[in-house]
Amino acid sequence: MPPIGNGSRGFGLRLALLLTVSPVFLMSPALAAGAAGTTPPQADAAPTAGAGTTGTKDAKRVVSKKSSAQKENDGIEQVTVSATRRSTDVQHTPMAITAISAKTLQQTHAQTIADYFIQVPGLSMQDQGPGQKRYAIRNLTAAGEPQVGLYLDEIPIAGFTGENTDSGSAQPDVKLWDMQRVEVLKGPQGTLYGSGSEGGTIRIISERPNMTKLGGTVNSSISTYATGGFNNSQSGTVNVPIVKDKLSVRLSAYRDSNAGWIKQYYLQQNGTNSTDDYGGRLNIRYRPMDNWTIDFIGYYQNANTNDLSNLNPIFDSVAHSKWAAASFVRQPMRDEFQAYNLISAYRMSWATLTAIASWQQRKMHYTHDTSFNYGVDCSSGDFASCYPLDVFQQRLAAGQINAVDDRQRVSAWTAEVRLSSPAQSKIQWTVGSFYQIRKNTFQLYYGGVDSAGFFDYDSNGYAPTTMFARANWDRTEQIAGFGEATYPILKNLKLTGGVRVFTADRSLTSLAIMPFGEKNAIPTFYPGSSSNETSATGKALLSYDITPHAMVYVQAAEGYRIGGPNLPVGFTVTTPAPYAPDTVWDYEFGWKTGWLNNRLTFNGAVYRMNWSNIQQQGTDPSGAFDFITNAGSATATGVEAEVAVRPIRPLQLGMGVNYTDAHLVGRQPYQPLPVNQTQSGDDLPYVPRWTLNANATYSFDVLGLPSWVRGDVAYQSGRTTAFNRASPNYTYIGGWFLANLNVGTKIGRYSAQIYANNILNRQTRVSGRLNSVQPLVINSAPPATVGLSLTAEF
């Protein structure tokens, strides 16, 4: 395969750091006709699906926004969320939610999830670079299906199952341009969001078309890393009302080009992990009548990364850089994502009918280095001596270096229909049904690399040096029915109950394209496998409004991850036993309070989560091939709190903290290999006990121009890389501290922003991994980055 993008970039200037379509769609006209003559609900009675708005005409919503903005001059910004599948003020929603508004996303120059996760206490991630994320909320993380649901508008993002059905390990990056808000829901969300939201849910909500106003925004930015190299980004949005109050189109597009910042020791190249991305979004809003809104949203992203963002600290001294890696091969990755979402929301006097259909497809092609797995014995841990540079160069030139090349594709159809009561109803309720079919394809090729370190493809796209090749197919189908209702026992006391009943069917097929070393062998299918499960999740919540600005709640909620069959491992037809589903019960006491006319808010929760039958990664006897198995039980006990205060009008301060003690409890199942053994008391790996963040924003005028400065700091404590200290894969990775600074000003329709990220130029070590034959690998946020962003509105 030819290289993707440039191999390396020259050093730049070192800037100073101070600077379905569902049948309901067909039924909707009939419903509209049948509802003619009924009195429409009030403007704030029923929300549109996923938009976090009221479904009224945009002109009225603009007036409402202006009124809200005027109130926020003295108080904390209030964010409207749709986490409960209806529009509510985040401060009056009895749920642990961190909501990040469009204003905050802009002020922090957030481009992807990696830029804003530091603002959310209790949210951590394993970040191996673009498109390689695994999220954890309240320290629940393990191999297998995702434990944090990721939603793009109303699309539940489907994960790759890969070579070992670990579909939660490569969740995509979503470009955060022209977004309305991000919602992070903490704790199990099994009732409304289903399997995969065991620890919580992340919802990314795009901006909707304005039905009355022609306008748009263009942005251009340039930045540089402390290691050198320039980054540039261009993006734009145009909003065009086709028919006033009836039809409007919103189109967004972007292109990013980022210099790499990793120095590859063996390949003797700088900036190898450079990226080139582009994409866009098309939003079409059609309103055939005042109480019926149809939204079409289409996404496309194409991300090209020239190398993985892995660091090997043991090579820092020989490479003379703390941003050093020691891969034997180039590991480019091409990640293409497209998704289409159709949302119909029809408001009647007694309920809102929402019908949703979506299709998504993601394709990823990447190479990863396995050279250390099959190299010499290096029990001393001095890998630079065990693998001398000159010997590597000789082997590379002689074609004696091998790698694994993977191709993955996932596609999914999703449909959901739900009916929700209006806002003024005494009993608030939502009932609905859900359907998804997900199909995964995976191909693996093990073979040689060329003299430049790239996997060796010929002009026809085939790998003539292939020694082993395999393909897998995974089909997963889920059907669910769900319901949730809130009943006011007293004026200030409300009881919420919910249930979701679902069934899941999975089938796996695997093909030995080329058994190991048998180039003339006939491709052979391994025996197929399948699984079926039916289950239910529940929720009970009691909330009490102490005052109009203070509430407390207690909750018991369940989360669930489906199980499934394993794929064959190694070079044989051996298939490990299927793995069972795992479940989480969350018991939580929370509070939300506002003080001093909304100039101070203090929210928090104390929780205990019981996790049963944990899915975890197992290893075959060679240690080279992984599969999914079940461990025993674990608990996560913690407390979190968020404070925002506006002591004076120009200054707003914020702080968040989360502490979670998550470890195994009770008897753990016997594992024959030391690497897989677990014991009661083992801490859950890859997650920190402490996450803390703080921010300060000060608004002021410069020569009559509105300006602001914002600083953000974040800390996460250390984490381990395995359950058991006796495991050869166990090590402790220290904690990290990150500081960012943003300064901006607005001149009429134009604005400028200077941003400085990671201003202390520290490694953040957001994730890491180790095994007995490889040096420690860690992943970090980029080095110190300083940039200038210019925006124009029209």
HUMO-V475873 format. One record per backbone hydrogen bond with DSSP energy under -0.5 kcal/mol. NH is the residue of the N-H (numbers start at 0). CO is the residue of the C=O. If there is no record, write none. Layout:
# HUMO-V475873
NH;CO + NH;CO
This chain:
# HUMO-V475873
4;2 + 14;12 + 21;19 + 24;21 + 25;21 + 25;22 + 26;22 + 27;23 + 28;24 + 30;26 + 31;27 + 32;28 + 33;29 + 34;30 + 35;32 + 37;34 + 39;37 + 44;41 + 47;52 + 51;47 + 60;56 + 61;57 + 62;58 + 63;59 + 64;60 + 65;61 + 66;62 + 67;63 + 68;64 + 69;65 + 70;66 + 71;67 + 72;68 + 72;69 + 73;70 + 74;70 + 75;597 + 80;87 + 83;85 + 84;81 + 87;80 + 89;78 + 91;88 + 92;89 + 93;91 + 94;92 + 96;94 + 97;183 + 98;96 + 99;181 + 100;98 + 101;179 + 104;100 + 105;101 + 106;102 + 107;103 + 108;105 + 109;104 + 114;111 + 115;111 + 115;112 + 116;112 + 118;115 + 119;116 + 120;118 + 122;119 + 123;121 + 123;135 + 125;133 + 126;124 + 127;125 + 127;131 + 131;128 + 132;170 + 133;125 + 135;123 + 137;121 + 138;121 + 139;136 + 140;138 + 148;199 + 150;148 + 150;201 + 151;154 + 152;150 + 152;203 + 154;151 + 155;153 + 156;149 + 156;154 + 163;160 + 164;160 + 165;160 + 166;164 + 167;143 + 168;165 + 170;132 + 174;172 + 175;110 + 176;174 + 179;204 + 180;204 + 181;99 + 182;202 + 183;97 + 184;182 + 184;200 + 185;95 + 185;183 + 186;198 + 188;196 + 189;557 + 192;188 + 193;188 + 193;189 + 195;559 + 196;193 + 198;146 + 199;146 + 200;184 + 201;148 + 202;182 + 202;200 + 203;150 + 204;180 + 204;202 + 205;203 + 206;177 + 214;238 + 216;236 + 217;791 + 218;234 + 219;789 + 220;232 + 221;787 + 222;230 + 223;785 + 224;228 + 225;783 + 227;224 + 230;222 + 231;256 + 232;220 + 233;254 + 234;218 + 235;252 + 236;216 + 237;250 + 238;214 + 239;248 + 241;239 + 241;246 + 242;246 + 244;210 + 245;242 + 246;242 + 247;284 + 248;239 + 249;282 + 250;237 + 251;280 + 252;235 + 253;278 + 254;233 + 255;276 + 256;231 + 257;274 + 259;270 + 262;322 + 263;261 + 263;268 + 264;262 + 264;324 + 267;263 + 268;263 + 271;261 + 273;270 + 274;257 + 275;303 + 276;255 + 277;301 + 278;253 + 279;299 + 280;251 + 281;297 + 282;249 + 282;280 + 283;295 + 284;247 + 285;283 + 285;293 + 286;245 + 288;291 + 291;288 + 292;344 + 293;285 + 294;342 + 295;283 + 296;340 + 297;281 + 298;338 + 299;279 + 300;336 + 301;277 + 302;334 + 303;275 + 304;302 + 304;332 + 305;273 + 308;127 + 309;307 + 310;777 + 311;323 + 314;311 + 315;312 + 318;314 + 319;315 + 320;315 + 323;320 + 324;262 + 329;452 + 332;304 + 333;364 + 334;302 + 335;362 + 336;300 + 337;360 + 338;298 + 339;358 + 340;296 + 341;356 + 342;294 + 343;354 + 344;292 + 345;352 + 346;290 + 346;344 + 347;345 + 347;350 + 351;419 + 352;345 + 353;351 + 353;417 + 354;343 + 355;415 + 356;341 + 357;413 + 358;339 + 359;411 + 360;337 + 361;409 + 362;335 + 363;407 + 364;333 + 365;405 + 366;331 + 367;403 + 369;401 + 372;369 + 373;369 + 373;370 + 374;371 + 380;377 + 382;380 + 384;381 + 385;381 + 386;382 + 387;384 + 391;387 + 392;388 + 393;389 + 394;390 + 395;391 + 396;392 + 397;393 + 398;395 + 399;394 + 402;446 + 403;367 + 404;444 + 405;365 + 406;442 + 407;363 + 408;440 + 409;361 + 410;438 + 411;359 + 412;436 + 413;357 + 414;434 + 415;355 + 416;432 + 417;353 + 418;430 + 419;351 + 420;428 + 422;44 + 424;421 + 427;425 + 427;485 + 428;426 + 429;483 + 430;418 + 431;481 + 432;416 + 433;479 + 434;414 + 435;477 + 436;412 + 437;475 + 438;410 + 439;473 + 440;408 + 441;471 + 442;406 + 443;469 + 444;404 + 445;467 + 446;402 + 446;444 + 448;400 + 449;453 + 452;449 + 455;447 + 456;454 + 457;461 + 460;457 + 463;461 + 465;462 + 466;445 + 467;445 + 468;513 + 469;443 + 470;510 + 471;441 + 472;508 + 473;439 + 474;506 + 475;437 + 476;504 + 477;435 + 478;502 + 479;433 + 480;500 + 481;431 + 482;498 + 483;429 + 484;496 + 485;427 + 486;494 + 488;486 + 488;492 + 489;492 + 493;491 + 493;542 + 494;486 + 495;540 + 496;484 + 497;538 + 498;482 + 499;536 + 500;480 + 501;534 + 502;478 + 503;532 + 504;476 + 505;530 + 506;474 + 507;528 + 508;472 + 510;470 + 511;523 + 512;468 + 512;510 + 513;468 + 516;466 + 517;514 + 518;516 + 520;517 + 523;511 + 525;509 + 528;507 + 530;505 + 532;503 + 534;501 + 536;499 + 538;497 + 539;555 + 540;495 + 541;553 + 542;493 + 543;551 + 544;491 + 545;543 + 545;549 + 546;549 + 549;546 + 550;591 + 551;543 + 552;589 + 553;541 + 554;587 + 555;539 + 556;585 + 557;537 + 558;583 + 560;581 + 563;578 + 565;575 + 568;573 + 571;568 + 575;566 + 578;563 + 581;560 + 582;611 + 583;558 + 584;609 + 585;556 + 586;607 + 587;554 + 587;585 + 588;605 + 589;552 + 590;603 + 591;550 + 592;601 + 593;548 + 594;599 + 598;594 + 598;595 + 599;594 + 600;643 + 601;592 + 602;641 + 603;590 + 604;639 + 605;588 + 606;637 + 607;586 + 608;635 + 609;584 + 610;608 + 610;633 + 611;582 + 611;609 + 613;631 + 615;628 + 617;626 + 619;624 + 622;619 + 626;617 + 628;615 + 630;613 + 632;664 + 633;610 + 634;662 + 635;608 + 636;660 + 637;606 + 638;658 + 639;604 + 640;656 + 641;602 + 642;654 + 643;600 + 644;652 + 645;598 + 647;650 + 650;647 + 651;696 + 652;644 + 653;694 + 654;642 + 655;692 + 656;640 + 657;690 + 658;638 + 659;688 + 660;636 + 661;659 + 662;634 + 662;660 + 663;681 + 664;632 + 675;672 + 676;672 + 676;673 + 680;663 + 681;678 + 683;661 + 685;719 + 686;683 + 688;717 + 690;657 + 691;714 + 692;655 + 693;712 + 694;653 + 695;710 + 696;651 + 697;708 + 698;649 + 699;706 + 701;704 + 704;701 + 706;699 + 707;743 + 708;697 + 709;741 + 710;695 + 711;739 + 712;693 + 713;737 + 714;691 + 715;735 + 716;689 + 718;732 + 720;730 + 726;723 + 729;726 + 732;718 + 733;731 + 735;715 + 737;713 + 739;711 + 740;755 + 741;709 + 742;753 + 743;707 + 744;751 + 745;705 + 746;749 + 747;745 + 749;746 + 750;790 + 751;744 + 752;788 + 753;742 + 754;786 + 755;740 + 756;784 + 758;738 + 760;757 + 765;778 + 766;778 + 768;776 + 770;773 + 773;770 + 776;768 + 777;310 + 778;766 + 784;756 + 785;223 + 786;754 + 787;221 + 788;752 + 789;219 + 790;750 + 791;217 + 792;748 + 793;215
